[in-house]
């Protein structure tokens, strides 16, 4: 229990440090939030009054503490244009959850299927393809995968749109607009989780009861599903829990590239406006989700280790 609380405090301190860094970086970027919130012809007096209204004339540590102290109560402040940050986050979050949820489903289904096939036939043709391919896609950031998908399926072939257009509901106007963002987000994680599934099943295959089941004449499929998969499941679930957090963070990047109407687009607009409150609030939501999933993954791993003793 003490170890868990120590880990929790460390992750919380890391999150606060990250938010302070985000707040500082946005504040020191070239440009002025007050000028961005006003018309181009605004006078110096109007800009000064707007800076005072936004609190930009206060010291940076004081501004950060004022914003951070309201977060536990759900008060994320207001944007430079006077809109409540919480309302903007609530409006954009469902679209990001849709994108991340679809990417998670694709990741889990593909990784389980490929990983189990690889473990069942470690010397087959597919295994020889998966060995280098999964290592390559794991090393590719989401924005590189997105750029490659756009060049092939949008520009070269013309099958899928490269830009997302929001409908009246705020979600993408057509289902095909989700295909490339989902694939760009899922492909790197499919590579990683496929290797995790294969490795976990390979470790499970060396257990005495699995070897005994094979000697008794059970089919390869029965041994895999009944004896190897249950042993490998805690490791796989912990990897998926980590993936959930990583997908949420990666979604912010992918959304910006595809003009997807979610938290990523909100983050890009807030940086353009030098809106520290909105930028930090978006980073806080992403950080809390990632931190929560990492804690879940740590708990699952610890439970699995205790179960094997």
ABEGO torsion letter per residue (X at the ends): XAAAAAAAAAAAAAAAAAAAAAAAAAAABBEBAAAAABBAABBAAAAAAAAAAAGAABBAAAAAAAAAAAAAAGBAEBBAAGBBAAAAAAAAAAAAAAAAAAAAAAAAAAAAAAAAAAAABAABAAAAAAAAAAAAAAABBAAAAAAAAAAAAAAAAGABBABBBBBAAGBBABAAAAAAAAAAAAAAAAAAAAAAAAAAAAAAAABAAAAAAAAAGBBAAAAAAAAAAAAAAAAAAAAAAAAAAAAAAAAAAAAAAAGBBBAAAAAAAAAAAGBAAAAAAAAAAAAAAAAAAAAAAAAAAAAAAAAAX
